[in-house]
């Protein structure tokens, strides 16, 4: 779907200001005091009416988006009285729940540290947010950089709300995470002498983004997945169940997490897994479509890990803060909300309004950048409205080839070129229309530096844990988080299984949970974990959403289909 | 601009899901069209953004038997399209340990792992199939020659959707062969990054521990001060 004529007209204004903008360079960064006011006024996290207070569980009294609260306070999918825990289907040392970069790293490290590992994967092995990560992975490994500078960036990006121990672990383990991935065969972008080709990113003082073209997460994930397959073929103790998510954790009578109940999504059969340790690595919440936002997230990003951990009494942290990526596609409608990597701005593209004017430095931290975009559209009316009623701003991608030489976009951003070309848009020569999209859950399950949680036997890694990034994560620190805390969780779980004294399996916590829901008047809440969104027409996909209309009313545009509130 | 949307009448198209006809509005992708038809997808859906390869799809048209290929989430439906998804295709990967694959003079490791690749007769079905428009047959030829670097380069954007293997008349699996090539290249052949290895050692030796410890203990006001005073390296 090429741009309609009136959008082409706006593009001509962008082109008209380009030479002058190239000469002047980007706008200055926003001073701290002004930045806070901007974020407070325009960032979706600050819309109080969109949050509600939790009535039960370890975070009782705290506020979180309504969509997440409904899931956290959902009813169990199982009736504990009808489950026979005497019949154990799988008996393993470590159960890993979820298999993106964090789950995969945890599984590999647990296995090589002597544990038998079973992975529960809701989709295929590796079909996770990791695979869609484009820009890169941070690591302070150049001579002019240091883990201390990286630490400052992490803390500043998170507005100094991060857990210092976790931020330190992230910065300190980073160079070794890059080395580890390369030892598995990851092909990093390199200069001819072998040094890494490193780019800067929003909120970073030093260039430290390690990339694999704009398929960084794909390269990381397919390599880790292959390593798991190879170890499995060699008869090593690592195995997985695809399309078989966890629907409830098991505990033992000593108060430890001790396994899980799994459900086969195709046959609906349940199985009992006994495990000495469980690593939660279920990723994010994008498919709950908080505040009706489209999302960059994969099909299974439905907050399952938060729900499961919450029900065994595990506290969550920073659950009132989500990351809205500044550049989700606003056009064409078929790719609405999908990620346009920050790397495009890293390489030099500016954001401009319908008149081709800059309104923000292109590399502010993500919450600031997104807030400035929302202000430009909502308050100043300088957005471009698409034929389907979306509003967006121009990301002036052609600047990249002008600044860095012809061929840069094709070489550095093949995924972006391909994605837009599929819908007849040439992003090498024409700007892209963008708007913030729901991208990342900043908070999550509270962990310590070894990735253990506050409930014995339960570990967590990757997007489902919180505290690492504080209230705002920087580019390239999410994929890093996977390998740093994934590996830490795998090691810690393997250590834990040698020390733990297992008790008798129980589902008493589920009975207790249902009683608490009843006392709080929440017994009619929908069941959770959600497992998969249901986008089938005629279904209620997410609590709080009304059914879709008839064909004549249907707006046939991807995730928009489920966003009618 | 909302008026524009209302004025434009949405056209309904006929599509055939595994032979069964549905009427769906134009503008949907194959994936959202299936959902419009009422399917709650379990297999055949992953990132929904063209990166994971879970939604490999085969289609043709009622009036044109030529078989075509796409990712369901990245292809817009067209009138009289007949579609079926291939969410899984059986393929047997060769067994190896990356540490045992060091390239040696006179030995083509890819041929050792996958001896059948010499049976490729260049029909080019794999290239025509690839939803990423990769030169699959070209990298298969490079694999037969033992040019691992070339295989790694040409196959880099592979999503491992498996459609090439589904269409190979010789039962070859180009995506797995390319995966092995890239891992060998990344592990052995790419030049080493000395500055990274140096940094790993420095960290192990505790070079940054005192500085980090001090930062961890610093007050928020102090951290804010240092954060604001950071020297920002040019973007390059």
Interface residues (C-beta under 8 A of the other chain):
Chain A: X1 X32 X123 X124 X126 X127 X129 X131 X132 X139 X140 X141 X142 X143 X144 X146 X147 X148 X149 X151 X152 X153 X155 X156 X160 X164 X165 X168 X171 X172 X175 X176 X178 X179 X182 X183 X184 X185 X186 X187 X188 X190 X192 X193 X194 X195 X196 X199 X200 X205 X206 X207 X212 X213 X215 X217 X218 X219 X222 X223 X226 X227 X229 X230 X233 X234 X243 X265 X266 X296 X298 X299 X333 X334 X335 X338 X339 X346 X348 X363 X385 X386 X387 X388 X389 X414 X415 X418 X419 X422 X423 X532 X534 X535 X536 X537 X538 X539 X551 X552 X554 X555 X556 X557 X558 X559 X561
Chain B: X1 X2 X4 X5 X8 X10 X12 X23 X24 X25 X26 X27 X28 X29 X32 X35 X36 X37 X38 X39 X40 X41 X42 X43 X45 X46 X47 X48 X49 X50 X51 X52 X54 X74 X75 X76 X93 X95 X96 X97 X98 X132 X133 X152 X156 X157 X159 X160 X179 X182 X183 X184 X185 X186 X187 X190 X191 X192 X193 X194 X195 X196 X197 X199 X200 X203 X208 X211 X212 X215 X216 X220 X223 X224 X226 X227 X228 X230 X231 X232 X233 X235 X236
